[in-house]
Amino acid sequence: MTKRIKGSCTTILVGKKASIDGSTIISRNDDGHEALDPERFVVVNPEDQPRDYQSVISKVQIKLPDNPLRYTSIPNSILTNGIWPAAGINSENIAMSATETITTNSRVLGIDPYVDGGIGEEDLVTLVLPYIHSAKEGVQRLGALLEEFGTYEPNGIAFSDNNEIWWLETIGGHHWAAKRIPDDAYVVAPNRMNIDDFDFAADDTLSSADLEDLIAQYHLNPDFDQVNLRHIFGSASIKDTVYNNPRAWFGQKYFNPEIDHDPMEQDLPFICHANRKISIEDVKFVLSSHFENTKYDPYGSGSEADKTLFRPIGINRNHDVHILQIRNDVPAAIAGIHWMAFGANTFNTVVPFYANVNDTPAVYKDANGEFNMNHMYWLSCTTALLGDTDYDLYVDLRNTYALEAMGAYHKIQNDTDAAIASQQDVTAFLQAANEKLANEAFKRQTKLLGDMVIMGSEHMKLRYNLND
């Protein structure tokens, strides 16, 4: 079977009572094994959705319903290994992000091995998002697909509507468990199995029907007095201590600086409660972060051993960051906001695109495998590459850019929200607003790169201090 080409992501979930404006938020860095893998931001209209789906990687064939909803999507530009839609919001304001690659253990795989001809990250958004009308329904549809077709890999998947957020984790080839995130809570989920405490009888959990019996039958629970799915089905490896746990630690440290944990700790909690309400800017900061103000920052002043010890959240292998926001203080027609940015996240900003549209701006949609600075993906990657050469030199330029750009995006969004009631053709109006947002973002990203080139040229090593 063809090897997968994604993985190594970081997820943040924010309940409606934990966010600053009462919206639900699901978000993720879509990382890969390679530093560059061009992506596009598109809308899949019902006529473009396949009815007879075949996976490129596993070759599984699935007949799909004939009534798909429209949805936003972030597919690969190069389709050799399939579409890989990553995330989106459908026309009923249901959001999905797929997937966070997670971990498992040999005891589980000895009971329910992976299925080479099953479904995986390549397929999940296409198979589920166009057909669901609530976050819980997303869990139920995906769970049924996993039980029928199986999967060849372990994944975590987020679903949201305006009221609820659900998080599903696959277990072995055919099993799964899901938990509703409390409204007043947040989650930072790295590449490990994340669900810990689990009550099979609770209203806020769902799972494959035989999962509880499986635990008992095969003596899978290592604990005396609790059901902790991370202990039962996940890992607690040395790799987790340097690759996964530190990312959860830093995110939790940012939202709860009063709590003191060890970055290598295996039992960092899944469900957390911040000491303040969480904004889009907070989520973006954490998803772009690299252990700032700690000795582990690769751009910091710690020892080389410390700076390379842990895997950062923001990394050169970020292909996109998406923050899917479903708002509760506006009409349903403008509730879904697909915040979007490309490339390594240290030198970009997320842009608040309205999801209720039939098409996306060309500068975000038309990227392909050839380097082209007229496409936002390549422009963002170039800016991040230059910034990486001397982070301390460019970081103030970046900070000013981010502050001013985000302010400009919020202004366009506020003006669009205020004018929506008077519009006859809402979808066309929102597409025009998205074009304005894309133009603003491209202009400001280009200016940032230009300012960095001007500043950096004064610091090149190829220079001499005497003039003639």
Phi, psi and omega in degrees: 000139179302139181292148175289157183238003178243187178135182171063039183268176172224134184244142170230132178239140182223119178290163188294332177271354177262346181269158187291335184241012178080013178269158168271146183224124166238137187211158182196142162281125175266099184259164177223180178278339176253154181292325182239132176203089190306138180233164181229157174246116189224172168244132175259109178278158185307323181290343180264351180282130180293149172259331176243097188267137172228126177289141176286319186284306187264347182069009179298141179246130184224128175280126184256153179301160185263017183229053184290151171272157171290148178204151171281159186202156179233072184281164169298149172281326179256118192262021181305322182253018178108183188282314182052068188291339171075305186188161175179175177234129180270177188288354173254019176063041171252129184249151179213137174233125186211117013215166166265112177296130183239193185238169178212195176215168187291332181296320180291314183291338174286342179262315185225081183296160175296158183247111182302325180264026182266196180259159180206194185304324178308327195255335203297314181299316180299322184280339190240308192302322182289357190236010186243151185237007174199163177297318181297322178296328175298316177300315184294318179293314180296320178301317179296320178295319178297319180293324182281314188255340184076172178224156181256012184199161178265132184218153169246137186228136180251141175230147175210152164231195185286346182251324191230154168235131175239144178236123181247137173236133178282151183225114183062208184280329189228356187256165184196160174215148181219150181223136174282130180282128179304147184301329184262019187239165171229164179224137166243115188240111173270195186278063174214167168294131191250327182297129178253260183300134185215129178245109184296339182266357186282157178286342184259020176228151173220155178196168172299145194301325186261011188295317180297317178295325180299318180300316181288316184299320185256012175054054187269344187274116180277351185266152179278327195223022180204162171248104181242107187295331177295320177292324186281313189248350186258206182233162170218061190267169173298322177301319178304323184292338181245338185258323188250304186304320181298332178290317174298318180301314184291318178299316179292325177296324180291316182278338180222070183296344181283348182261132183251109176240166173269134182297339180268357187302133183280338187249034171301138189292152174281306180269126182230160179231118184286162178271009179198170175283146190259134180255168173302319180299323177298314181298314179299319180301312183296319181289347176257359195281159181217045178065040178305145179062025171229166180287353182269358182293120178301336177265003187269197186252012177289177177292160178299326178295317179292319185292340180248007185288317187246150176279120181289167175283304171283125187212164182297342181268011170291122177263326170205161166235130177234139177235110186261111188246126174248112189271154180244357184251018182220166175300153182302330183297338181236018185286325185273119179238120180259087176291138194212137169208155181248158169081182175302134197273004182288336184228047174219175173227148175278143183245133187274081181280134175291135182276340184277066183221165178259351182203164181241161180298141185301324184294339176261344189260331196260009180297143174228195186284351181265136180301127182205112184288358175275359178250138186298326179301309183289324177298316180295318179296321180294317179298316180296321180297314179295318179300327181292337182290334178200078187302315182297326179294320190262351191295326178292322174300316179299315182297317179295317177302312183297316179299311184288321180294313180298323176298318179295319179295316179300322180295314177300317180296315180298318179295320179294315178303316184293332185266357190294327185295335184266004186269136176278317180247091186296317183298315178297321179297318181289326175296321177295321177295320178297322176298318179296318178296317180296318179297318179297316181295317181294319178298316183286325176293321177296318178296320178300313179299317179298317178297324179291321178297316180298313181294316184292330182296335178284349185243013178296147179288333181277080182209168177214142191276347178267136177253157173243000000 
